[in-house]
Amino acid sequence: MVIYTPIPPEIIWQDTNETDFKIIEEKINGIAVNILVTSDSTARIERILSTDPQDYLKALYQPGLNIEYQAVMKK
């Protein structure tokens, strides 16, 4: 594959797996969701991981919604 671009190769081929985002899986009222921790006390719902179609209709679990989140260290 040949890429013709003025962008340096370091930028094109940089490791995309290294992000500053902290997306974790949590359960909110029994519904599994992926959340993005935005600060020490808040998080944003990124994705619903439920197999129940009714869970996707609930406004409490809508992706993009900011929620209060208390990080707990798990052993």
Summary of the structure (lengths in Angstrom):
residues: 75
radius of gyration: 17.5
end to end distance: 45.7
largest distance: 50.6
contacts: 127
relative contact order: 0.18
helix: 16%
strand: 31%
